[in-house]
């Protein structure tokens, strides 16, 4: 969807391209907020009482994951997990670290596994994942704010906050 394309002239310009929501289209570098994906594998767990991060597995509606101790991902960081078989992706919060776990593997809560459309009996699935930067979160927030204002014009949403349960 490009502004000069007459076919899309009456369409909301960001309806299908949320990553295009940035003020200076010519000078913005896409890679500054869209991280490189890592191809790897995911296993699942029911979690436990104690985590090395001090964040419970139930945080963020159980959309949580564990990474290796030497992983570049840190406690509390958001990761986007994509399962190519179903085409589904989800944001998970890093809540635990596992000793000796490779950098290209994550251990997700069972609910994440099921939300991605994977059968828990499989045990291991091939995925792609990447970190979600603060800039990307802000851009998604603005996109969702605009989408909400368009869908519900009678409401006057003025701001938003990210929160995790």
C-alpha positions, 0 to 999 in steps of 0.5 A, a space after each residue: 500500500 503506497 500513498 500514490 496507488 489509486 487502488 488503495 486511496 480509500 483504504 486506511 493506510 496502515 491497516 495491513 502494514 503496522 511496521 510502516 507506522 513511522 514519521 519519516 518514511 524515507 530516512 527511517 532504517 527498518 532494521 533499527 527496531 526490527 531485530 534479526 530472527 533466530 531459527 531454533 527450537 522450542 520445548 514446553 514446560 508447566 513452569 515452576 515456583 522459583 525462577 532465576 529472574 524472580 518473575 513467576 511463570 504466570 506473569 503475562 498470562 503465562 505467555 512466558 519463556 526461559 532462555 539459556 544462561 549465556 543467551 543475549 536475552 535478559 530477564 523481563 525482555 519480550 521475545 516474538 516467537 513465530 511458528 511457521 507451520 501455523 503462521 502464528 506468532 506471539 510475544 513472550 516474556 523471559 522469566 527464567 534462565 536454564 544452565 547449558 541451554 543453547 542460544 537458539 532454543 527456548 523453553 516456553 510455557 505450555 500455554 504458549 506452545 498451544 497458542 502457537 498451534 503446536 501439539 504438546 505431544 510433539 515436545 519440540 517444534 521448530 520456530 523463529 524468534 527475535 527480541 522486541 525492542 522498546 521502539 517496536 513496542 511503542 510503534 505497535 502501541 501507536 498503531 493499536 491506538 490508531 486502530 482503536 480510535 478508527 474502530 470505535 470513533 465514539 470513544 476518545 482514547 488519548 493514551 495507552 500503557 503496556 502492562 503485564 499481568 
